[in-house]
């Protein structure tokens, strides 16, 4: 009994140490739960799929090795358990092959991982129990083989399941604890050292597993962060792409996208079939916006975009901006087929568009051009020229760009370049047409009429070059030059004449116009009241509120304001009431009908009477006969101009010609 006390004391210490070890492992297990989430589940499963088959290969090899060594020594039934476990291991290895794992849904992967955690420890216990069952039948060499196989299998299992920490923990406990306790109870002379060594190595392996799992989690978190950033980047890129290529109103192609599509066709090989380019512009869209609101306008654009896409022969289309669309027609179509398709489009757009109980009706003009090895800008330029002609024809006309249009366009481009490059003061001259007061036959004013020449030989009227001035951005420069030269040549402070100049549509909407004109007039030494600034109804319609504010500012500076071409087309009588006007100039179209059309005389008389009641003077232009002058005089109009009284002349000739007829500017206030 005495000799056995130290042995039992050692065993008791070992058991206490093992119990402490178990508690430590349990604590370890609580801190080493797998991270939740689908992304981590997929990452765990992927990692296990690359390790588990190799682990099962180790198990298969060790099991068959042990079975072969104990064949003939242990009972056959006991030995046969090894091959059976090998077959199970083969099945599990096949189950965890990476290509099969990659095809499973995340719910199945989560179940597989949980199953491995539950079954891993029991499988290890079964392997250890089988080994323990064989142990008594083996000789010392076979027993040493079992020690070696248990150790190697445990090492492989723990390291192989490093990224499934609960499984690694259970495998380590299942291999180490039963085998160590068996050694301690078996009376093996080196039981304690072997058990301590195995436990120590198991702890070290589990610690390594902990470190590896922590690194795995960090790496996976970094990968997930990278994936999220890549996804965000892709979403941002997709949003930018949509913003860059998708029209926010119609959901179809925007200007950049449809032009890119056109450029793609133009960049094709020379023998490729080029598409037809059509520019489609809605007529009446501004009226819809102003009458029914912008929501109605947006609905119209969306509907029109949809209807364009339904037309046979349309290969691509998109909104260029505003109410203008670019359309690509199939290049295999000839001119007649494309025009027929354009007509179908025009009819489709004319169909009523219901909106909030109202029925909207619009039509559109179409300009066609057959692209042929040009740049996108060149194609747009020609299609736009055809569209411009179609809009002039009106009623939803369709115009195809032809050879004659090419000649006219080249001439227009050449003139634009000349206008843009020239020094206006060298290419501009002013002619002056007298304004007569028919009550006493005296000249009381001069209207400045600008002429521009690209070559100094042929001179163009404003109707021909003013659009070019707008396109080149030189309208303001032109107005300033005309005003300064008119004051210098007519010298109203000496002659007592009132000078009239026309303001372009862009001038009326330009900020700071009143200050600019006042500065020019002050530098010339003229009185603002000697300057009559003429504006057209078209100029007022572009931006009515801003135009009205500009006219008020000009009136406050002392300038006089005339509404030019009144009665040409659609005129609003409310403008006579709302705008700060000093005079209205009746259009020459009314003048031509005064002597022969009672209706024209009645309308003119009504306008004159209304203007007189509002304290606004009236004048008439384009008088070419004595009959027209008498008809106007009979209606109470005394201020007249036209070829009947005098043609436009340069300043020196005009002043010399009418020197004996000059009258005081005060006569201009007479209506």
C-alpha positions as CSV (number, residue, x, y, z in Angstrom):
1,X,0.0,0.0,0.0
2,X,2.9,2.3,0.8
3,X,4.4,1.8,-2.6
4,X,1.1,2.5,-4.3
5,X,0.4,5.9,-2.7
6,X,2.7,7.9,-4.9
7,X,1.2,6.3,-8.0
8,X,-2.4,7.2,-6.9
9,X,-1.3,10.7,-6.0
10,X,0.1,11.2,-9.4
11,X,-3.0,9.9,-11.0
12,X,-5.1,12.2,-8.8
13,X,-3.1,15.2,-9.9
14,X,-3.4,14.2,-13.5
15,X,-7.2,13.9,-13.2
16,X,-7.4,17.4,-11.5
17,X,-5.3,18.8,-14.3
18,X,-7.4,17.2,-16.9
19,X,-10.6,18.6,-15.3
20,X,-9.0,22.0,-15.4
21,X,-8.1,21.4,-19.0
22,X,-11.7,20.5,-19.8
23,X,-13.0,23.7,-18.1
24,X,-10.4,25.7,-20.1
25,X,-11.6,24.1,-23.3
26,X,-15.2,24.9,-22.5
27,X,-14.2,28.5,-21.9
28,X,-12.3,28.4,-25.2
29,X,-15.4,27.1,-26.9
30,X,-17.5,30.0,-25.7
31,X,-15.1,32.5,-27.2
32,X,-14.7,30.6,-30.5
33,X,-18.1,30.5,-31.9
34,X,-18.3,30.9,-35.7
35,X,-19.1,34.4,-37.0
36,X,-22.8,34.7,-38.1
37,X,-23.9,35.9,-41.4
38,X,-24.3,34.4,-44.9
39,X,-21.0,35.7,-46.1
40,X,-19.1,34.1,-43.2
41,X,-21.1,30.8,-43.8
42,X,-20.0,30.7,-47.4
43,X,-16.4,31.6,-46.4
44,X,-16.3,28.8,-43.7
45,X,-17.8,26.3,-46.1
46,X,-15.3,27.2,-48.9
47,X,-12.4,26.9,-46.5
48,X,-13.6,23.6,-45.1
49,X,-14.1,22.3,-48.7
50,X,-10.4,22.7,-49.4
51,X,-9.3,21.0,-46.2
52,X,-12.0,18.3,-45.4
53,X,-11.2,16.0,-48.3
54,X,-7.5,16.0,-47.4
55,X,-8.5,15.3,-43.7
56,X,-10.7,12.4,-44.8
57,X,-7.9,11.1,-46.9
58,X,-5.7,11.0,-43.8
59,X,-8.5,9.2,-41.9
60,X,-8.9,6.7,-44.8
61,X,-5.2,6.0,-45.0
62,X,-4.8,5.6,-41.2
63,X,-7.9,3.5,-40.8
64,X,-6.8,1.1,-43.5
65,X,-3.3,1.0,-42.2
66,X,-4.4,0.1,-38.7
67,X,-6.9,-2.5,-40.1
68,X,-4.2,-4.1,-42.2
69,X,-1.8,-4.3,-39.2
70,X,-4.4,-5.9,-36.9
71,X,-5.7,-8.2,-39.5
72,X,-5.3,-11.7,-38.2
73,X,-4.6,-10.5,-34.7
74,X,-7.9,-8.9,-33.6
75,X,-11.3,-10.3,-34.2
76,X,-12.4,-9.9,-37.9
77,X,-15.6,-8.1,-37.0
78,X,-13.6,-5.6,-35.0
79,X,-11.1,-5.2,-37.8
80,X,-13.9,-4.8,-40.4
81,X,-15.1,-1.6,-38.7
82,X,-12.0,0.2,-40.1
83,X,-12.9,-0.4,-43.8
84,X,-16.5,0.6,-43.0
85,X,-15.4,3.8,-41.5
86,X,-13.2,4.3,-44.6
87,X,-16.2,4.0,-46.8
88,X,-18.0,6.6,-44.7
89,X,-15.0,8.9,-45.0
90,X,-14.9,8.5,-48.7
91,X,-18.6,9.5,-48.9
92,X,-17.9,12.6,-46.7
93,X,-14.8,13.5,-48.7
94,X,-17.0,13.4,-51.8
95,X,-19.6,15.5,-50.1
96,X,-17.1,18.2,-49.2
97,X,-15.5,18.5,-52.7
98,X,-15.1,22.3,-53.5
99,X,-17.0,22.1,-56.8
100,X,-20.0,20.5,-55.0
101,X,-19.9,23.0,-52.1
102,X,-19.8,25.9,-54.5
103,X,-23.2,24.9,-55.9
104,X,-25.1,24.7,-52.7
105,X,-27.3,27.4,-51.3
106,X,-26.2,29.1,-48.1
107,X,-28.9,27.4,-46.0
108,X,-27.6,24.0,-47.0
109,X,-24.0,25.1,-46.3
110,X,-25.1,26.3,-42.8
111,X,-26.7,23.0,-42.1
112,X,-23.6,21.1,-43.3
113,X,-21.3,23.1,-41.0
114,X,-23.6,22.6,-38.1
115,X,-23.7,18.9,-38.9
116,X,-19.9,18.7,-39.0
117,X,-19.7,20.4,-35.6
118,X,-22.2,17.8,-34.1
119,X,-20.8,14.7,-35.9
120,X,-17.1,15.5,-35.9
121,X,-16.6,14.8,-32.2
122,X,-18.7,11.6,-32.3
123,X,-16.8,10.4,-35.4
124,X,-13.5,11.0,-33.5
125,X,-14.8,9.2,-30.5
126,X,-15.8,6.2,-32.7
127,X,-12.3,6.2,-34.2
128,X,-10.7,6.3,-30.7
129,X,-13.1,3.6,-29.4
130,X,-12.2,1.4,-32.3
131,X,-8.5,1.9,-31.6
132,X,-9.1,1.2,-27.9
133,X,-10.9,-2.0,-28.9
134,X,-7.9,-3.1,-31.0
135,X,-5.3,-2.1,-28.3
136,X,-5.5,-5.2,-26.1
137,X,-4.9,-7.5,-29.2
138,X,-1.8,-5.8,-30.3
139,X,1.8,-6.5,-29.5
140,X,4.0,-3.5,-28.3
141,X,4.8,-2.6,-31.9
142,X,1.1,-2.5,-32.9
143,X,0.3,-0.5,-29.8
144,X,2.9,2.0,-30.6
145,X,1.4,2.3,-34.1
146,X,-2.0,3.1,-32.5
147,X,-0.3,5.8,-30.4
148,X,1.2,7.2,-33.6
149,X,-2.1,7.0,-35.6
150,X,-4.1,8.6,-32.9
151,X,-1.6,11.5,-32.6
152,X,-1.3,12.0,-36.4
153,X,-5.1,11.8,-36.9
154,X,-5.7,14.3,-34.1
155,X,-3.1,16.7,-35.4
156,X,-4.5,16.5,-38.9
157,X,-8.1,16.9,-37.7
158,X,-7.5,20.0,-35.5
159,X,-5.4,21.7,-38.1
160,X,-7.7,20.7,-40.9
161,X,-10.7,22.2,-39.1
162,X,-8.9,25.4,-38.0
163,X,-11.5,27.6,-39.7
164,X,-14.4,25.6,-38.1
165,X,-13.3,26.3,-34.5
166,X,-16.1,24.4,-32.7
167,X,-15.3,21.3,-34.8
168,X,-11.6,21.6,-34.1
169,X,-12.3,21.9,-30.4
170,X,-14.5,18.9,-30.3
171,X,-12.1,16.8,-32.4
172,X,-9.2,17.7,-30.1
173,X,-11.2,16.8,-27.0
174,X,-12.5,13.6,-28.6
175,X,-9.1,12.4,-29.5
176,X,-7.1,13.6,-26.5
177,X,-9.2,13.0,-23.5
178,X,-10.3,9.4,-23.9
179,X,-6.9,8.3,-25.1
180,X,-5.1,10.0,-22.3
181,X,-7.4,8.6,-19.7
182,X,-7.0,5.2,-21.2
183,X,-3.3,5.5,-21.0
184,X,-3.4,6.6,-17.4
185,X,-5.7,3.8,-16.5
186,X,-3.8,1.1,-18.5
187,X,-0.7,1.1,-16.3
188,X,1.5,2.0,-19.2
189,X,5.0,2.9,-17.7
190,X,5.1,6.1,-19.7
191,X,1.4,6.9,-19.4
192,X,1.8,10.3,-17.7
193,X,4.5,11.7,-20.0
194,X,2.6,10.5,-23.1
195,X,-0.7,11.9,-21.8
196,X,0.9,15.2,-20.8
197,X,2.7,15.5,-24.2
198,X,-0.5,14.8,-26.1
199,X,-2.5,17.2,-24.0
200,X,0.2,19.9,-24.3
201,X,0.4,19.4,-28.1
202,X,-3.4,19.5,-28.3
203,X,-3.5,22.8,-26.4
204,X,-0.8,24.3,-28.7
205,X,-2.6,23.1,-31.8
206,X,-5.9,24.6,-30.5
207,X,-4.0,27.9,-29.7
208,X,-2.6,27.8,-33.3
209,X,-6.2,27.2,-34.5
210,X,-7.4,30.2,-32.5
211,X,-4.8,32.4,-34.1
212,X,-5.5,31.1,-37.5
213,X,-9.2,31.5,-37.1
214,X,-8.7,35.1,-35.9
215,X,-6.6,35.8,-38.9
216,X,-9.2,34.1,-41.1
217,X,-11.9,36.3,-39.6
218,X,-9.9,39.5,-40.2
219,X,-9.1,38.4,-43.7
220,X,-12.8,37.6,-44.4
221,X,-13.9,40.9,-42.9
222,X,-11.4,42.7,-45.2
223,X,-12.7,40.7,-48.1
224,X,-16.3,41.5,-47.3
225,X,-15.4,45.2,-46.9
226,X,-13.7,45.1,-50.3
227,X,-16.7,43.3,-51.8
228,X,-19.0,46.0,-50.4
229,X,-16.8,48.7,-51.7
230,X,-16.6,47.1,-55.1
231,X,-20.4,46.7,-55.1
232,X,-20.8,50.3,-54.1
233,X,-18.3,51.3,-56.8
234,X,-20.2,49.3,-59.3
235,X,-23.5,50.7,-58.2
236,X,-22.0,54.2,-58.3
237,X,-20.6,53.5,-61.8
238,X,-23.9,52.2,-62.9
239,X,-25.7,55.2,-61.5
240,X,-23.2,57.5,-63.2
241,X,-23.6,55.6,-66.5
242,X,-27.4,55.8,-66.2
243,X,-27.1,59.5,-65.4
244,X,-24.7,60.0,-68.4
245,X,-26.7,57.9,-70.9
246,X,-30.4,57.7,-69.7
247,X,-32.7,60.6,-70.1
248,X,-34.3,61.4,-66.7
249,X,-37.7,62.3,-68.2
250,X,-38.3,59.6,-70.8
251,X,-36.1,56.8,-69.4
252,X,-34.6,56.3,-72.9
253,X,-31.4,57.4,-74.4
254,X,-30.2,61.0,-73.7
255,X,-28.2,63.2,-76.0
256,X,-24.9,61.6,-75.1
257,X,-26.2,58.1,-75.6
258,X,-27.9,58.6,-79.0
259,X,-24.9,60.5,-80.3
260,X,-22.6,57.7,-79.1
261,X,-24.9,55.3,-81.0
262,X,-24.6,57.4,-84.1
263,X,-20.8,57.7,-83.8
264,X,-20.6,53.9,-83.5
265,X,-22.4,53.5,-86.8
266,X,-20.2,56.1,-88.4
267,X,-17.1,54.4,-87.2
268,X,-18.1,51.1,-88.9
269,X,-16.1,50.0,-92.0
270,X,-16.7,52.0,-95.2
271,X,-18.8,49.2,-96.8
272,X,-21.2,49.2,-93.8
273,X,-24.7,50.5,-94.3
274,X,-25.1,53.9,-92.8
275,X,-28.4,54.8,-91.0
276,X,-30.7,57.7,-91.6
277,X,-30.6,60.4,-89.0
278,X,-33.9,62.2,-88.3
279,X,-34.3,65.2,-86.0
280,X,-37.9,65.5,-84.6
281,X,-39.1,68.6,-83.0
282,X,-42.5,69.0,-81.3
283,X,-44.6,72.0,-82.3
284,X,-46.9,73.4,-79.6
285,X,-44.9,71.9,-76.7
286,X,-44.3,75.3,-75.1
287,X,-48.1,75.9,-75.2
288,X,-48.7,72.6,-73.4
289,X,-46.1,73.6,-70.7
290,X,-47.5,77.0,-70.2
291,X,-51.2,75.9,-70.2
292,X,-51.2,72.6,-68.4
293,X,-47.9,72.8,-66.5
294,X,-44.6,71.1,-66.6
295,X,-46.0,67.8,-65.5
296,X,-48.1,67.7,-68.6
297,X,-45.0,68.5,-70.7
298,X,-43.1,65.7,-69.0
299,X,-45.9,63.3,-69.8
300,X,-45.9,64.4,-73.4
301,X,-42.2,63.7,-73.7
302,X,-42.6,60.3,-72.2
303,X,-45.5,59.4,-74.4
304,X,-43.7,60.7,-77.6
305,X,-40.6,58.8,-76.7
306,X,-42.6,55.6,-76.4
307,X,-44.4,56.2,-79.7
308,X,-41.2,56.7,-81.5
309,X,-39.9,53.4,-80.3
310,X,-43.0,51.6,-81.8
311,X,-42.4,52.9,-85.4
312,X,-41.1,50.2,-87.7
313,X,-37.7,51.0,-89.1
314,X,-36.5,52.9,-86.0
315,X,-33.2,51.3,-84.7
316,X,-32.4,53.8,-82.0
317,X,-33.8,57.1,-80.6
318,X,-33.1,59.5,-77.8
319,X,-34.0,63.0,-76.6
320,X,-31.4,65.6,-77.5
321,X,-32.9,68.2,-75.1
322,X,-36.1,70.2,-74.7
323,X,-38.7,68.8,-77.1
324,X,-36.2,67.6,-79.7
325,X,-35.5,63.9,-80.5
326,X,-32.8,62.3,-82.6
327,X,-33.9,59.1,-84.4
328,X,-31.9,56.5,-86.3
329,X,-33.7,54.8,-89.1
330,X,-32.6,51.5,-90.7
331,X,-30.0,52.3,-93.4
332,X,-31.3,49.6,-95.7
333,X,-34.4,51.8,-96.3
334,X,-34.4,54.1,-99.3
335,X,-35.6,57.7,-99.2
336,X,-39.2,56.9,-99.9
337,X,-39.3,54.2,-97.2
338,X,-37.8,56.5,-94.6
339,X,-40.1,59.3,-95.5
340,X,-43.0,56.9,-95.2
341,X,-41.8,55.8,-91.8
342,X,-41.4,59.5,-90.8
343,X,-45.0,60.1,-91.8
344,X,-46.1,57.2,-89.7
345,X,-44.2,58.8,-86.8
346,X,-45.9,62.1,-87.5
347,X,-49.3,60.5,-87.5
348,X,-48.6,58.6,-84.3
349,X,-47.5,61.8,-82.5
350,X,-50.7,63.6,-83.7
351,X,-52.8,61.1,-81.8
352,X,-54.4,62.6,-78.7
353,X,-52.5,62.3,-75.4
354,X,-54.7,62.1,-72.4
355,X,-53.5,63.8,-69.2
356,X,-55.5,64.3,-66.0
357,X,-58.8,64.5,-67.8
358,X,-57.5,66.8,-70.5
359,X,-56.6,65.9,-74.1
360,X,-53.3,67.1,-75.4
361,X,-52.7,67.4,-79.1
362,X,-49.3,68.2,-80.7
363,X,-47.5,67.6,-84.0
364,X,-43.9,67.6,-85.0
365,X,-41.5,68.6,-87.8
366,X,-38.9,66.2,-89.0
367,X,-35.6,66.7,-90.8
368,X,-33.9,63.7,-92.4
369,X,-30.3,63.2,-93.5
370,X,-28.7,60.1,-94.9
371,X,-25.4,59.7,-93.0
372,X,-22.4,58.9,-95.1
373,X,-18.9,58.8,-93.5
374,X,-19.4,62.1,-91.7
375,X,-18.8,63.0,-88.1
376,X,-21.8,63.1,-85.7
377,X,-21.7,66.9,-85.6
378,X,-21.7,67.1,-89.4
379,X,-24.7,64.8,-89.5
380,X,-26.6,66.8,-86.9
381,X,-25.8,70.0,-88.7
382,X,-27.4,68.7,-91.9
383,X,-30.4,67.1,-90.2
384,X,-30.9,70.3,-88.3
385,X,-30.9,72.3,-91.5
386,X,-33.6,70.0,-92.9
387,X,-35.5,70.4,-89.6
388,X,-35.3,74.2,-89.8
389,X,-36.8,74.1,-93.3
390,X,-39.5,71.7,-92.1
391,X,-40.5,74.1,-89.3
392,X,-40.6,77.0,-91.7
393,X,-43.1,75.0,-93.8
394,X,-45.1,74.3,-90.7
395,X,-47.9,71.8,-90.1
396,X,-45.6,68.9,-89.2
397,X,-43.7,69.0,-92.4
398,X,-41.0,66.4,-93.3
399,X,-37.9,67.5,-95.2
400,X,-35.0,65.3,-96.4
401,X,-31.7,67.0,-96.8
402,X,-30.7,67.1,-100.4
403,X,-27.9,68.4,-102.7
404,X,-29.4,71.9,-103.0
405,X,-29.5,72.0,-99.2
406,X,-25.9,71.1,-99.0
407,X,-25.0,74.0,-101.3
408,X,-27.1,76.4,-99.1
409,X,-25.6,75.0,-95.9
410,X,-22.0,75.4,-97.1
411,X,-22.8,79.0,-98.1
412,X,-24.4,79.6,-94.7
413,X,-21.4,78.1,-92.9
414,X,-19.1,80.3,-94.9
415,X,-21.1,83.4,-94.0
416,X,-21.1,82.4,-90.4
417,X,-17.3,82.0,-90.4
418,X,-17.0,85.4,-92.1
419,X,-19.3,87.0,-89.6
420,X,-17.5,85.4,-86.7
421,X,-14.1,86.4,-87.9
422,X,-14.7,89.9,-89.2
423,X,-14.3,93.2,-87.5
424,X,-17.9,94.4,-87.3
425,X,-17.1,98.0,-87.5
426,X,-15.4,97.4,-90.9
427,X,-18.2,95.3,-92.3
428,X,-21.2,97.1,-91.0
429,X,-22.9,100.2,-92.4
430,X,-26.0,102.0,-91.4
431,X,-28.8,103.4,-93.5
432,X,-31.4,105.8,-92.1
433,X,-35.1,106.0,-93.1
434,X,-36.9,109.2,-92.2
435,X,-40.0,109.3,-90.0
436,X,-42.5,112.0,-91.2
437,X,-45.1,113.8,-89.3
438,X,-47.8,114.1,-91.9
439,X,-49.5,117.0,-90.2
440,X,-46.8,119.4,-91.2
441,X,-44.6,117.3,-93.5
442,X,-41.5,117.6,-91.3
443,X,-39.0,114.9,-90.6
444,X,-39.0,114.2,-86.8
445,X,-36.9,111.1,-86.6
446,X,-34.6,108.6,-88.2
447,X,-34.7,104.8,-87.9
448,X,-31.2,103.2,-88.2
449,X,-31.2,100.1,-90.5
450,X,-28.1,98.0,-90.2
451,X,-26.5,96.3,-93.2
452,X,-23.7,93.8,-93.1
453,X,-21.5,92.5,-95.9
454,X,-19.1,89.6,-95.9
455,X,-17.2,91.0,-98.8
456,X,-18.0,94.7,-99.0
457,X,-20.0,94.1,-102.2
458,X,-23.2,92.3,-101.3
459,X,-25.0,93.7,-98.3
460,X,-27.5,91.7,-96.1
461,X,-30.4,93.0,-94.2
462,X,-30.9,92.1,-90.5
463,X,-33.3,89.3,-91.3
464,X,-30.4,87.5,-93.1
465,X,-27.6,88.0,-90.7
466,X,-29.2,88.6,-87.2
467,X,-29.6,84.8,-86.7
468,X,-25.9,84.4,-87.5
469,X,-25.1,87.1,-84.9
470,X,-27.2,85.1,-82.4
471,X,-25.4,81.9,-83.3
472,X,-21.9,83.5,-83.0
473,X,-22.7,85.3,-79.8
474,X,-22.1,88.8,-81.2
475,X,-25.6,90.2,-80.9
476,X,-24.7,92.4,-78.0
477,X,-21.6,93.7,-79.8
478,X,-23.7,94.5,-82.8
479,X,-26.3,96.4,-80.8
480,X,-23.7,98.5,-79.0
481,X,-21.9,99.3,-82.3
482,X,-25.2,100.3,-84.1
483,X,-26.2,102.6,-81.2
484,X,-22.9,104.3,-80.9
485,X,-22.6,104.8,-84.6
486,X,-26.2,106.1,-85.0
487,X,-25.6,108.7,-82.3
488,X,-22.3,109.8,-83.9
489,X,-23.8,110.0,-87.4
490,X,-27.2,111.6,-86.6
491,X,-26.1,113.9,-83.7
492,X,-29.6,114.2,-82.2
493,X,-28.4,116.9,-79.8
494,X,-27.8,119.1,-82.9
495,X,-30.4,118.0,-85.3
496,X,-33.2,117.6,-82.8
497,X,-34.1,114.3,-84.4
498,X,-35.2,111.3,-82.5
499,X,-33.2,108.2,-83.5
500,X,-34.7,104.7,-83.5
501,X,-32.7,101.5,-83.2
502,X,-34.0,97.9,-83.1
503,X,-33.1,95.7,-80.1
504,X,-32.6,92.0,-80.9
505,X,-34.4,89.3,-79.0
506,X,-31.3,88.4,-77.1
507,X,-30.7,92.0,-76.1
508,X,-34.1,92.3,-74.4
509,X,-33.3,89.4,-72.1
510,X,-29.7,90.3,-71.4
511,X,-29.0,91.5,-67.8
512,X,-27.5,94.9,-67.5
513,X,-28.9,96.1,-70.9
514,X,-30.2,99.4,-69.5
515,X,-26.8,100.3,-67.9
516,X,-24.9,99.5,-71.1
517,X,-27.1,101.6,-73.3
518,X,-27.2,104.5,-70.9
519,X,-23.4,104.5,-70.7
520,X,-23.1,104.6,-74.6
521,X,-25.6,107.4,-74.8
522,X,-23.9,109.4,-72.0
523,X,-20.5,109.0,-73.7
524,X,-22.0,110.4,-77.0
525,X,-23.5,113.4,-75.2
526,X,-27.1,112.6,-76.2
527,X,-30.2,112.7,-74.0
528,X,-31.9,109.4,-73.4
529,X,-35.2,110.9,-74.4
530,X,-33.8,111.3,-78.0
531,X,-33.4,107.5,-78.4
532,X,-36.3,105.3,-79.3
533,X,-35.6,101.6,-78.6
534,X,-37.8,99.3,-80.7
535,X,-38.6,95.7,-79.6
536,X,-40.6,93.1,-81.3
537,X,-43.4,90.9,-79.9
538,X,-41.2,87.8,-80.6
539,X,-38.5,89.2,-78.4
540,X,-41.0,89.7,-75.5
541,X,-42.3,86.1,-75.8
542,X,-38.9,84.5,-75.1
543,X,-38.9,85.5,-71.5
544,X,-41.8,87.8,-70.8
545,X,-41.0,88.6,-67.2
546,X,-37.4,89.4,-67.7
547,X,-38.2,91.4,-70.9
548,X,-40.8,93.5,-69.0
549,X,-38.3,94.2,-66.2
550,X,-35.7,95.3,-68.8
551,X,-38.1,97.6,-70.5
552,X,-39.0,99.2,-67.1
553,X,-35.3,99.7,-66.4
554,X,-34.8,101.3,-69.8
555,X,-37.8,103.5,-69.3
556,X,-36.5,104.6,-65.8
557,X,-33.3,105.6,-67.5
558,X,-35.3,108.0,-69.7
559,X,-35.3,106.0,-73.0
560,X,-38.4,105.8,-75.1
561,X,-39.8,102.3,-76.0
562,X,-41.7,101.3,-79.1
563,X,-43.3,98.0,-79.9
564,X,-42.3,97.1,-83.4
565,X,-44.2,95.1,-86.0
566,X,-47.5,95.2,-84.0
567,X,-50.2,93.3,-85.8
568,X,-47.8,90.9,-87.5
569,X,-49.3,87.5,-86.8
570,X,-50.6,86.9,-83.3
571,X,-50.6,90.1,-81.2
572,X,-51.6,90.5,-77.5
573,X,-53.5,93.6,-76.7
574,X,-52.6,93.0,-73.0
575,X,-49.1,94.1,-73.8
576,X,-50.3,97.6,-74.6
577,X,-51.6,97.8,-71.0
578,X,-48.8,95.9,-69.1
579,X,-45.6,97.2,-70.8
580,X,-44.1,100.6,-70.4
581,X,-44.6,101.7,-74.1
582,X,-44.4,105.1,-75.7
583,X,-45.4,104.0,-79.2
584,X,-46.6,101.1,-81.2
585,X,-45.4,100.7,-84.8
586,X,-48.1,99.0,-86.9
587,X,-46.7,96.3,-89.2
588,X,-46.4,96.8,-93.0
589,X,-48.9,93.9,-93.5
590,X,-51.7,96.1,-92.1
591,X,-50.5,99.0,-94.3
592,X,-50.8,97.0,-97.5
593,X,-54.5,96.3,-96.8
594,X,-55.5,99.7,-95.4
595,X,-56.6,101.2,-98.8
596,X,-58.5,98.2,-100.0
597,X,-59.7,96.1,-97.0
598,X,-62.4,97.5,-94.7
599,X,-61.6,94.8,-92.1
600,X,-58.0,95.9,-91.9
601,X,-59.1,99.5,-91.5
602,X,-61.4,98.5,-88.7
603,X,-58.8,96.6,-86.9
604,X,-56.2,99.3,-87.3
605,X,-58.7,102.0,-86.1
606,X,-59.5,99.9,-83.0
607,X,-55.7,99.6,-82.2
608,X,-55.2,103.3,-82.7
609,X,-58.1,104.2,-80.5
610,X,-57.0,101.8,-77.8
611,X,-53.5,103.1,-77.9
612,X,-54.7,106.7,-77.7
613,X,-56.8,105.9,-74.6
614,X,-53.7,104.3,-73.0
615,X,-51.6,107.4,-73.8
616,X,-49.5,105.5,-76.3
617,X,-48.5,107.0,-79.6
618,X,-48.9,105.2,-83.0
619,X,-46.8,105.1,-86.1
620,X,-46.9,103.1,-89.2
621,X,-44.1,101.7,-91.5
622,X,-44.0,100.4,-95.0
623,X,-46.1,103.1,-96.5
624,X,-45.5,102.9,-100.3
625,X,-48.4,104.9,-101.8
626,X,-50.3,108.1,-101.3
627,X,-53.5,106.0,-100.9
628,X,-52.0,104.1,-98.0
629,X,-50.8,107.3,-96.4
630,X,-54.3,108.9,-96.7
631,X,-55.9,105.8,-95.2
632,X,-53.6,105.9,-92.3
633,X,-54.1,109.6,-91.9
634,X,-57.9,109.1,-91.9
635,X,-57.5,106.7,-88.9
636,X,-55.6,109.4,-86.9
637,X,-52.0,108.1,-87.6
638,X,-49.6,111.0,-88.3
639,X,-46.1,109.4,-87.9
640,X,-45.2,107.4,-91.0
641,X,-42.3,106.0,-92.8
642,X,-41.8,104.0,-96.0
643,X,-40.6,104.3,-99.6
644,X,-43.4,106.7,-100.3
645,X,-41.6,109.2,-98.1
646,X,-38.0,108.3,-98.5
647,X,-35.7,105.3,-99.0
648,X,-33.0,104.4,-96.5
649,X,-29.9,106.5,-97.1
650,X,-26.5,106.9,-95.4
651,X,-26.5,109.5,-92.7
652,X,-24.8,112.4,-94.6
653,X,-27.1,112.0,-97.6
654,X,-30.2,111.6,-95.4
655,X,-29.4,114.7,-93.4
656,X,-28.6,116.7,-96.4
657,X,-31.6,115.5,-98.3
658,X,-34.1,116.3,-95.5
659,X,-32.3,119.3,-94.1
660,X,-35.2,121.6,-94.9
661,X,-37.7,119.3,-93.4
662,X,-36.1,118.7,-90.0
663,X,-38.4,119.5,-87.1
664,X,-38.2,119.6,-83.3
665,X,-38.1,116.3,-81.5
666,X,-41.0,117.5,-79.5
667,X,-43.2,116.8,-82.4
668,X,-42.7,113.1,-81.7
669,X,-44.9,113.1,-78.7
670,X,-47.9,113.6,-80.9
671,X,-49.9,110.4,-81.4
